[in-house]
Amino acid sequence: MSALDIAINRKVYRTGGGENVALADLAFTVPQGQFLCIVGPSGCGKTTLLSIVAGLDRDYEGTVAPARPDRIGFVFQTPRLMPWLTARDNVRLALDPPPREEGRAEALLREMNLGGQLDSYPGHLSGGQQRRVALARAFVNEPELLLLDEPFTSLDAPTAQRLRDSLVTLWQRERPTVLFVTHDLREALSLGDRILFLTAGPGRMVLDMPVDLPRPRSPDGSAVEAARKRLLDLYPDLLRGLDTKKDAEDAA
């Protein structure tokens, strides 16, 4: 996949009460293989942006090129597993026929430490295990583009960190282009090569920042915390709108 070029002039939701402009004047390019985090407060259009890039929403003014990659993975805020399918079959569901690689679904699940739950149904899996199945499903077709919409929200800190580590390991090995949406500054700094900051709706880009911290990183690590504090000092008004309580308090 070549670089991803995004230019959204305007995205509007029309309701009986008028118009709600979700995104405006948003343009950026993502080089192939980059891990890009998109940060902004609730309601700034982050999820809408991913839907447009995925080709799920075509009702907007602007362009996305390529319009839709051949292979795309999407991880949502909830796992969205089929309850009548096992973990193995939920991952296989995303495979192009014929399977690109025999046994790839099982290999990914074992890599996620789910080898003993291949034939378990979602109702018998914990929340963290369900998220691991969803992550394996997103990678099973060797995606060129991976979209993640706050995929680790509501998880306890250790489980979320294990999933971040798994995500980074898979990304470093397979190198899809990644767009990762979050409102958590620590998470963005621990994962991304680059961070785009959006304003409250309508979402506009106000800061495009490379992240030059060495890997591996932890959201609670000293390098991430130092970078976070520098940002809070430089851009307090921008970060007051984030949903993460600690960031909002420190920016106040």
BALOBA-1460 file (C-alpha; in Angstrom, 3 decimals):
// residues 252
<rec num="1" residu="m" x="0.000" y="0.000" z="0.000"/>
<rec num="2" residu="s" x="1.218" y="3.483" z="-0.849"/>
<rec num="3" residu="a" x="0.936" y="6.475" z="1.466"/>
<rec num="4" residu="l" x="-2.550" y="7.226" z="2.731"/>
<rec num="5" residu="d" x="-3.698" y="10.706" z="1.695"/>
<rec num="6" residu="i" x="-6.676" y="12.099" z="3.591"/>
<rec num="7" residu="a" x="-8.396" y="15.393" z="2.758"/>
<rec num="8" residu="i" x="-11.795" y="15.867" z="4.376"/>
<rec num="9" residu="n" x="-13.144" y="19.297" z="3.648"/>
<rec num="10" residu="r" x="-16.394" y="18.770" z="5.492"/>
<rec num="11" residu="k" x="-18.392" y="15.960" z="7.038"/>
<rec num="12" residu="v" x="-21.915" y="16.819" z="8.134"/>
<rec num="13" residu="y" x="-24.602" y="14.842" z="9.939"/>
<rec num="14" residu="r" x="-28.043" y="16.132" z="9.060"/>
<rec num="15" residu="t" x="-30.833" y="15.807" z="11.595"/>
<rec num="16" residu="g" x="-34.318" y="17.173" z="11.984"/>
<rec num="17" residu="g" x="-32.850" y="20.054" z="13.946"/>
<rec num="18" residu="g" x="-30.305" y="21.088" z="11.324"/>
<rec num="19" residu="e" x="-26.682" y="20.214" z="10.653"/>
<rec num="20" residu="n" x="-23.903" y="18.919" z="12.876"/>
<rec num="21" residu="v" x="-20.463" y="19.439" z="11.344"/>
<rec num="22" residu="a" x="-18.300" y="16.550" z="12.559"/>
<rec num="23" residu="l" x="-15.057" y="17.237" z="10.634"/>
<rec num="24" residu="a" x="-13.759" y="20.264" z="8.746"/>
<rec num="25" residu="d" x="-10.601" y="21.225" z="6.851"/>
<rec num="26" residu="l" x="-8.772" y="18.050" z="7.877"/>
<rec num="27" residu="a" x="-5.858" y="17.028" z="5.641"/>
<rec num="28" residu="f" x="-2.816" y="14.848" z="6.301"/>
<rec num="29" residu="t" x="-0.725" y="12.045" z="4.799"/>
<rec num="30" residu="v" x="0.272" y="8.804" z="6.523"/>
<rec num="31" residu="p" x="3.399" y="7.089" z="5.127"/>
<rec num="32" residu="q" x="3.162" y="3.361" z="4.541"/>
<rec num="33" residu="g" x="3.848" y="1.410" z="7.734"/>
<rec num="34" residu="q" x="3.559" y="4.364" z="10.122"/>
<rec num="35" residu="f" x="1.794" y="4.013" z="13.484"/>
<rec num="36" residu="l" x="-0.321" y="7.171" z="13.735"/>
<rec num="37" residu="c" x="-2.303" y="8.011" z="16.871"/>
<rec num="38" residu="i" x="-5.234" y="10.403" z="16.646"/>
<rec num="39" residu="v" x="-6.034" y="12.177" z="19.902"/>
<rec num="40" residu="g" x="-8.939" y="14.410" z="20.774"/>
<rec num="41" residu="p" x="-11.893" y="14.863" z="23.119"/>
<rec num="42" residu="s" x="-15.159" y="12.968" z="22.810"/>
<rec num="43" residu="g" x="-17.276" y="14.254" z="19.961"/>
<rec num="44" residu="c" x="-14.398" y="15.575" z="17.842"/>
<rec num="45" residu="g" x="-15.052" y="13.153" z="14.968"/>
<rec num="46" residu="k" x="-12.374" y="10.509" z="15.592"/>
<rec num="47" residu="t" x="-14.695" y="7.545" z="14.990"/>
<rec num="48" residu="t" x="-16.241" y="9.309" z="11.994"/>
<rec num="49" residu="l" x="-12.765" y="9.745" z="10.524"/>
<rec num="50" residu="l" x="-12.037" y="6.017" z="10.781"/>
<rec num="51" residu="s" x="-15.378" y="5.165" z="9.169"/>
<rec num="52" residu="i" x="-14.562" y="7.444" z="6.238"/>
<rec num="53" residu="v" x="-11.071" y="5.973" z="5.791"/>
<rec num="54" residu="a" x="-12.502" y="2.446" z="5.947"/>
<rec num="55" residu="g" x="-14.985" y="3.260" z="3.193"/>
<rec num="56" residu="l" x="-17.962" y="2.701" z="5.493"/>
<rec num="57" residu="d" x="-19.073" y="6.331" z="5.209"/>
<rec num="58" residu="r" x="-18.977" y="7.930" z="1.750"/>
<rec num="59" residu="d" x="-21.189" y="10.911" z="2.502"/>
<rec num="60" residu="y" x="-18.531" y="13.603" z="2.921"/>
<rec num="61" residu="e" x="-16.775" y="16.336" z="0.974"/>
<rec num="62" residu="g" x="-13.174" y="15.435" z="0.224"/>
<rec num="63" residu="t" x="-10.978" y="12.539" z="-0.825"/>
<rec num="64" residu="v" x="-9.210" y="9.536" z="0.663"/>
<rec num="65" residu="a" x="-6.567" y="7.841" z="-1.457"/>
<rec num="66" residu="p" x="-6.328" y="4.953" z="-1.884"/>
<rec num="67" residu="a" x="-10.110" y="4.926" z="-1.568"/>
<rec num="68" residu="r" x="-10.039" y="1.498" z="0.082"/>
<rec num="69" residu="p" x="-7.016" y="-0.765" z="0.457"/>
<rec num="70" residu="d" x="-7.358" y="-4.373" z="-0.661"/>
<rec num="71" residu="r" x="-6.832" y="-5.613" z="2.880"/>
<rec num="72" residu="i" x="-8.039" y="-3.700" z="5.907"/>
<rec num="73" residu="g" x="-8.389" y="-4.592" z="9.582"/>
<rec num="74" residu="f" x="-10.709" y="-2.785" z="11.978"/>
<rec num="75" residu="v" x="-10.782" y="-3.088" z="15.778"/>
<rec num="76" residu="f" x="-13.748" y="-1.383" z="17.389"/>
<rec num="77" residu="q" x="-14.408" y="-0.077" z="20.899"/>
<rec num="78" residu="t" x="-16.181" y="-3.363" z="21.662"/>
<rec num="79" residu="p" x="-14.956" y="-6.766" z="20.392"/>
<rec num="80" residu="r" x="-18.032" y="-7.380" z="18.175"/>
<rec num="81" residu="l" x="-17.578" y="-11.148" z="18.178"/>
<rec num="82" residu="m" x="-20.268" y="-13.468" z="16.833"/>
<rec num="83" residu="p" x="-21.635" y="-15.180" z="19.976"/>
<rec num="84" residu="w" x="-22.537" y="-18.384" z="18.098"/>
<rec num="85" residu="l" x="-18.969" y="-18.842" z="16.778"/>
<rec num="86" residu="t" x="-15.911" y="-20.089" z="18.639"/>
<rec num="87" residu="a" x="-12.796" y="-17.960" z="19.035"/>
<rec num="88" residu="r" x="-11.207" y="-19.865" z="16.150"/>
<rec num="89" residu="d" x="-14.207" y="-19.360" z="13.868"/>
<rec num="90" residu="n" x="-14.573" y="-15.681" z="14.789"/>
<rec num="91" residu="v" x="-11.027" y="-15.138" z="13.513"/>
<rec num="92" residu="r" x="-11.524" y="-17.379" z="10.455"/>
<rec num="93" residu="l" x="-14.629" y="-15.355" z="9.600"/>
<rec num="94" residu="a" x="-12.374" y="-12.520" z="8.415"/>
<rec num="95" residu="l" x="-10.290" y="-14.718" z="6.092"/>
<rec num="96" residu="d" x="-10.556" y="-14.191" z="2.361"/>
<rec num="97" residu="p" x="-11.511" y="-17.445" z="0.613"/>
<rec num="98" residu="p" x="-9.428" y="-19.414" z="0.087"/>
<rec num="99" residu="p" x="-7.438" y="-18.864" z="3.321"/>
<rec num="100" residu="r" x="-4.286" y="-16.861" z="2.723"/>
<rec num="101" residu="e" x="-2.314" y="-19.118" z="5.016"/>
<rec num="102" residu="e" x="-3.414" y="-22.446" z="6.461"/>
<rec num="103" residu="g" x="-3.504" y="-22.350" z="10.240"/>
<rec num="104" residu="r" x="-2.942" y="-18.586" z="10.481"/>
<rec num="105" residu="a" x="-6.026" y="-18.031" z="12.659"/>
<rec num="106" residu="e" x="-4.896" y="-20.682" z="15.133"/>
<rec num="107" residu="a" x="-1.309" y="-19.385" z="15.125"/>
<rec num="108" residu="l" x="-2.427" y="-15.830" z="15.919"/>
<rec num="109" residu="l" x="-4.689" y="-17.007" z="18.733"/>
<rec num="110" residu="r" x="-1.858" y="-19.054" z="20.229"/>
<rec num="111" residu="e" x="0.388" y="-16.002" z="19.967"/>
<rec num="112" residu="m" x="-2.275" y="-14.186" z="22.006"/>
<rec num="113" residu="n" x="-2.050" y="-16.940" z="24.652"/>
<rec num="114" residu="l" x="-5.452" y="-18.273" z="23.619"/>
<rec num="115" residu="g" x="-4.326" y="-21.696" z="22.455"/>
<rec num="116" residu="g" x="-6.468" y="-23.297" z="25.121"/>
<rec num="117" residu="q" x="-9.578" y="-21.332" z="24.096"/>
<rec num="118" residu="l" x="-9.656" y="-22.018" z="20.348"/>
<rec num="119" residu="d" x="-13.047" y="-23.710" z="20.636"/>
<rec num="120" residu="s" x="-14.458" y="-21.478" z="23.378"/>
<rec num="121" residu="y" x="-17.433" y="-19.233" z="22.660"/>
<rec num="122" residu="p" x="-17.275" y="-15.491" z="23.439"/>
<rec num="123" residu="g" x="-19.608" y="-15.879" z="26.405"/>
<rec num="124" residu="h" x="-17.007" y="-18.098" z="28.064"/>
<rec num="125" residu="l" x="-14.147" y="-15.634" z="27.530"/>
<rec num="126" residu="s" x="-13.149" y="-12.703" z="29.723"/>
<rec num="127" residu="g" x="-13.280" y="-9.167" z="28.374"/>
<rec num="128" residu="g" x="-9.524" y="-9.153" z="27.796"/>
<rec num="129" residu="q" x="-9.663" y="-12.494" z="25.997"/>
<rec num="130" residu="q" x="-12.443" y="-11.237" z="23.742"/>
<rec num="131" residu="r" x="-10.311" y="-8.192" z="22.850"/>
<rec num="132" residu="r" x="-7.420" y="-10.530" z="21.982"/>
<rec num="133" residu="v" x="-9.677" y="-12.496" z="19.646"/>
<rec num="134" residu="a" x="-10.740" y="-9.228" z="17.989"/>
<rec num="135" residu="l" x="-7.098" y="-8.196" z="17.560"/>
<rec num="136" residu="a" x="-6.216" y="-11.579" z="16.025"/>
<rec num="137" residu="r" x="-9.170" y="-11.228" z="13.648"/>
<rec num="138" residu="a" x="-7.934" y="-7.809" z="12.536"/>
<rec num="139" residu="f" x="-4.496" y="-9.217" z="11.655"/>
<rec num="140" residu="v" x="-5.537" y="-12.529" z="10.107"/>
<rec num="141" residu="n" x="-5.631" y="-11.197" z="6.528"/>
<rec num="142" residu="e" x="-2.259" y="-9.444" z="6.814"/>
<rec num="143" residu="p" x="-3.902" y="-6.010" z="6.524"/>
<rec num="144" residu="e" x="-2.265" y="-3.172" z="4.663"/>
<rec num="145" residu="l" x="-4.248" y="-0.716" z="6.796"/>
<rec num="146" residu="l" x="-5.257" y="-1.277" z="10.421"/>
<rec num="147" residu="l" x="-7.846" y="0.992" z="12.055"/>
<rec num="148" residu="l" x="-8.353" y="0.885" z="15.832"/>
<rec num="149" residu="d" x="-11.067" y="2.858" z="17.599"/>
<rec num="150" residu="e" x="-10.182" y="3.078" z="21.311"/>
<rec num="151" residu="p" x="-9.832" y="-0.722" z="21.381"/>
<rec num="152" residu="f" x="-8.571" y="-1.067" z="24.967"/>
<rec num="153" residu="t" x="-10.992" y="1.246" z="26.746"/>
<rec num="154" residu="s" x="-12.652" y="-0.051" z="29.943"/>
<rec num="155" residu="l" x="-9.958" y="-2.702" z="30.487"/>
<rec num="156" residu="d" x="-7.904" y="-2.815" z="33.655"/>
<rec num="157" residu="a" x="-4.393" y="-1.371" z="33.289"/>
<rec num="158" residu="p" x="-2.404" y="-4.673" z="33.209"/>
<rec num="159" residu="t" x="-4.742" y="-6.259" z="30.629"/>
<rec num="160" residu="a" x="-4.696" y="-3.131" z="28.455"/>
<rec num="161" residu="q" x="-0.893" y="-3.058" z="28.540"/>
<rec num="162" residu="r" x="-0.630" y="-6.727" z="27.525"/>
<rec num="163" residu="l" x="-2.848" y="-5.976" z="24.546"/>
<rec num="164" residu="r" x="-0.785" y="-2.913" z="23.611"/>
<rec num="165" residu="d" x="2.347" y="-5.049" z="23.721"/>
<rec num="166" residu="s" x="0.701" y="-7.661" z="21.473"/>
<rec num="167" residu="l" x="-0.419" y="-4.958" z="19.047"/>
<rec num="168" residu="v" x="3.069" y="-3.433" z="18.787"/>
<rec num="169" residu="t" x="4.663" y="-6.873" z="18.306"/>
<rec num="170" residu="l" x="2.303" y="-7.708" z="15.439"/>
<rec num="171" residu="w" x="2.695" y="-4.247" z="13.880"/>
<rec num="172" residu="q" x="6.502" y="-4.401" z="14.006"/>
<rec num="173" residu="r" x="6.474" y="-7.807" z="12.355"/>
<rec num="174" residu="e" x="3.866" y="-7.177" z="9.641"/>
<rec num="175" residu="r" x="4.083" y="-3.378" z="9.240"/>
<rec num="176" residu="p" x="0.568" y="-2.316" z="8.291"/>
<rec num="177" residu="t" x="-0.207" y="1.381" z="8.303"/>
<rec num="178" residu="v" x="-2.015" y="2.056" z="11.598"/>
<rec num="179" residu="l" x="-4.559" y="4.701" z="12.572"/>
<rec num="180" residu="f" x="-5.180" y="4.379" z="16.307"/>
<rec num="181" residu="v" x="-7.844" y="6.575" z="17.912"/>
<rec num="182" residu="t" x="-7.596" y="7.415" z="21.599"/>
<rec num="183" residu="h" x="-8.315" y="10.198" z="24.065"/>
<rec num="184" residu="d" x="-5.513" y="9.000" z="26.343"/>
<rec num="185" residu="l" x="-2.298" y="10.974" z="25.855"/>
<rec num="186" residu="r" x="-0.147" y="8.420" z="27.670"/>
<rec num="187" residu="e" x="-1.442" y="5.657" z="25.430"/>
<rec num="188" residu="a" x="-0.731" y="7.700" z="22.295"/>
<rec num="189" residu="l" x="2.801" y="8.515" z="23.421"/>
<rec num="190" residu="s" x="3.500" y="4.874" z="24.279"/>
<rec num="191" residu="l" x="2.299" y="3.541" z="20.906"/>
<rec num="192" residu="g" x="2.666" y="6.073" z="18.121"/>
<rec num="193" residu="d" x="5.373" y="7.147" z="15.705"/>
<rec num="194" residu="r" x="3.327" y="10.329" z="15.399"/>
<rec num="195" residu="i" x="0.314" y="11.973" z="17.025"/>
<rec num="196" residu="l" x="-2.371" y="14.146" z="15.444"/>
<rec num="197" residu="f" x="-4.370" y="16.290" z="17.858"/>
<rec num="198" residu="l" x="-7.935" y="17.250" z="16.933"/>
<rec num="199" residu="t" x="-10.041" y="20.041" z="18.393"/>
<rec num="200" residu="a" x="-13.505" y="19.577" z="19.836"/>
<rec num="201" residu="g" x="-16.098" y="19.179" z="17.086"/>
<rec num="202" residu="p" x="-15.987" y="20.002" z="14.344"/>
<rec num="203" residu="g" x="-12.703" y="18.125" z="14.393"/>
<rec num="204" residu="r" x="-9.794" y="20.068" z="12.956"/>
<rec num="205" residu="m" x="-6.112" y="19.237" z="13.258"/>
<rec num="206" residu="v" x="-4.307" y="21.629" z="15.574"/>
<rec num="207" residu="l" x="-1.036" y="19.784" z="16.166"/>
<rec num="208" residu="d" x="0.936" y="17.187" z="14.190"/>
<rec num="209" residu="m" x="3.760" y="15.849" z="16.343"/>
<rec num="210" residu="p" x="6.376" y="13.124" z="15.748"/>
<rec num="211" residu="v" x="7.164" y="10.817" z="18.676"/>
<rec num="212" residu="d" x="10.877" y="10.058" z="18.860"/>
<rec num="213" residu="l" x="10.918" y="7.999" z="22.056"/>
<rec num="214" residu="p" x="12.792" y="4.676" z="21.924"/>
<rec num="215" residu="r" x="10.806" y="1.440" z="21.965"/>
<rec num="216" residu="p" x="9.614" y="-0.466" z="23.901"/>
<rec num="217" residu="r" x="7.546" y="2.097" z="25.800"/>
<rec num="218" residu="s" x="5.090" y="1.957" z="28.653"/>
<rec num="219" residu="p" x="2.325" y="4.486" z="29.409"/>
<rec num="220" residu="d" x="3.716" y="4.649" z="32.934"/>
<rec num="221" residu="g" x="7.363" y="4.875" z="31.870"/>
<rec num="222" residu="s" x="9.547" y="7.857" z="32.696"/>
<rec num="223" residu="a" x="10.138" y="8.810" z="29.041"/>
<rec num="224" residu="v" x="6.412" y="8.871" z="28.280"/>
<rec num="225" residu="e" x="5.658" y="10.853" z="31.441"/>
<rec num="226" residu="a" x="8.368" y="13.411" z="30.645"/>
<rec num="227" residu="a" x="7.007" y="13.848" z="27.104"/>
<rec num="228" residu="r" x="3.476" y="14.209" z="28.454"/>
<rec num="229" residu="k" x="4.523" y="16.931" z="30.877"/>
<rec num="230" residu="r" x="6.352" y="18.830" z="28.126"/>
<rec num="231" residu="l" x="3.177" y="18.803" z="26.053"/>
<rec num="232" residu="l" x="1.094" y="19.966" z="28.996"/>
<rec num="233" residu="d" x="3.494" y="22.860" z="29.519"/>
<rec num="234" residu="l" x="3.526" y="23.844" z="25.846"/>
<rec num="235" residu="y" x="-0.150" y="23.292" z="24.962"/>
<rec num="236" residu="p" x="-2.291" y="23.473" z="28.122"/>
<rec num="237" residu="d" x="-5.350" y="24.827" z="26.307"/>
<rec num="238" residu="l" x="-5.277" y="21.975" z="23.808"/>
<rec num="239" residu="l" x="-5.001" y="19.248" z="26.421"/>
<rec num="240" residu="r" x="-7.680" y="20.555" z="28.769"/>
<rec num="241" residu="g" x="-10.250" y="19.035" z="26.431"/>
<rec num="242" residu="l" x="-8.986" y="15.481" z="26.731"/>
<rec num="243" residu="d" x="-11.135" y="12.958" z="28.531"/>
<rec num="244" residu="t" x="-8.296" y="11.514" z="30.589"/>
<rec num="245" residu="k" x="-8.812" y="12.939" z="34.070"/>
<rec num="246" residu="k" x="-5.112" y="13.175" z="34.912"/>
<rec num="247" residu="d" x="-4.281" y="15.077" z="31.700"/>
<rec num="248" residu="a" x="-7.169" y="17.491" z="32.206"/>
<rec num="249" residu="e" x="-6.218" y="18.142" z="35.835"/>
<rec num="250" residu="d" x="-2.545" y="18.689" z="35.030"/>
<rec num="251" residu="a" x="-3.392" y="21.087" z="32.185"/>
<rec num="252" residu="a" x="-5.700" y="23.160" z="34.372"/>
